[in-house]
Amino acid sequence: MLPLPQSFVDSMRNQLGEQTELLIEALNTESPVSVRVNPQKWHGADFGTPVPWCEWGRYLDVRPQFTLDIPFSAGGYYVQEAGSQFIAHILKREGVEGGKILDMCAAPGGKTTLYSALVGNRGLVLANEYVRNRANILADNVRKWGLGNVVVTNCDPQHIAAFEQWADVVAVDAPCSGEGMFRKDETARAEWTAQSVVMCAARQMDILRQAWKSLKAGGVLIYSTCTFNTTEDEGVLEQMTAEWGEEIEPSTEITVPEQWGVECVKVGDFQGFRFFPHRTKSEGFFVAVARKRRDVGGRSVVPKPRKKIMTDAPKDAVKELSKWVVNPELLRFAVVADSYYAYPAEYFETIRSLANSLTVIYSGVEMGQIFKGKLKPEWALSQSVWYNRDVVPTVEVESEVALDYMRKKDIPAQLFSEGINLVCSEGYALGFIKRIGCRVNNNYPNSLKINNL
């Protein structure tokens, strides 16, 4: 591992004093391993040690080979730093279930999937990622998570800001200098400079200025970084206070037990929380929260549509699609390009307005195409918590067969019934397979295919 940048060490000495050596020592040890289970998909026995600030979080004693772990591959849990899971503790008193959350800098999807679980089946998450290849990774993780309540966009933040006073919660996990990743990422050490800290702080404010526009009056702003320095953390909060101080008020008071080791800070009306690896079982993380005043003027604005992306599914298609899901009365079905999708009924028109104005790369649950009145299901449907397992044969296979399926290797046809089958292992759905005589067609996504393992 590369040595820590000297200017970083010097800045930490100014910030931490005699505790700096403890931080340096911690940054040169192995990282803890933590995951967060999917409350709607996990069905295994309890495992690991609880993360104290997140009911779904678990510490693992050893780091498994996640790619070869069936529950991970099927969206049963997500690998996420324990500190990042603290956002669940922040929001649990805010009543976000059924609400709308904007995740402005969403890839690769750790916080997006957390928000998806928090808002539940009748809520909505708008997850935006500016970098296209990262947005594609985000979309894959959203499909695998399977709750069907996320819209993934690939937009400049100013395009999202056109939806004024739209979200109940706006979260900005801002691009940062990455000091909190020094323990696990040698590249973060190599690329860090004092100048990058200043540049990141400026970029963070640019994103926040756009994000603030999309927050409803009375809504909650969450700002987070994976860095330690006060320039990107308290310094950015001070800038926000200077620009919007009259529009900000404290959010619900958040209590933090002393034994958690979390540093609590206050800047104006913001409550802030910093995770140092020598004090908490986590990588470095900083998060702050405040509320937009309830009496702020203005109104919710939805831009005029620039295009028409979604078309209501015809009645005969709805009849076929309804067979493939549980509780179809809670869903709406639409055609996008040449494929059918299912959406939470309560937010269908909201999702349509997003699709008509933004660059949406995935939303809802992609169900597939209909040929001669019958659905040819897409892989995403198999991962959905809405999927009806009674519609086609479900075949439980051993782990080695499951891994061959995810490697897209040949699988014995005699394991399956003629036609479409759902492939499961350990009770988790992995995807569809179609038997045609003595051969099978495997529809596992190439983007998730296991290579060289």
Secondary structure, DSSP 8 states (H G I E B T S, - for coil): -----HHHHHHHHHHHGGGHHHHHHHHTS---EEEEE-TTT--S---SEE-TT-TTEEEESS---GGG-HHHHTTSEEE--TGGGHHHHHHTTTT-TTSEEEESS-TT-HHHHHHHHHH-TT-EEEEE-SSHHHHHHHHHHHHHH--S-EEEE---HHHHTTSBT-EEEEEEE-----GGGTTT-HHHHHH--HHHHHHHHHHHHHHHHHHHHTEEEEEEEEEEES---TTTTHHHHHHHHHHHGGGEE--S-----GGG--EEEEETTEEEEEE-TTTSSS--EEEEEEEE-TT-----B----S---EEE--HHHHHHHHHTBSSGGGEEEEEETTEEEEEEGGGHHHHHHHHHHS-EEEESEEEEEEETTEEEE-HHHHH-TTB-TTSS-EEE--HHHHHHHHHT----GGGS-SEEEEEEETTEEEEEEEEETTEEEE---GGG-----
